[in-house]
Amino acid sequence: MKVGDLVRYVPTSRVWDDMWKDYRGLIIRNMEGWPALGGYDKRVVVLWMNGDQQTIPERNLEVVSVSS
């Protein structure tokens, strides 16, 4: 994943995550690894289509469209 990619949120196993399953956003920044269980977690900053920004692990995102 890189800056400019269009991504969608991929729900985890938690029930309340389903309400965000159709969210789309643009990656606006890549972050270095963050400490997590078993190593480091790569994170990105996403600008969601509703105007919110969020720092989120890459593992919770799926690329919808790759930027050129």
Summary of the structure (lengths in Angstrom):
residues: 68
radius of gyration: 11.8
end to end distance: 12.0
largest distance: 34.9
contacts: 164
relative contact order: 0.32
helix: 13%
strand: 49%
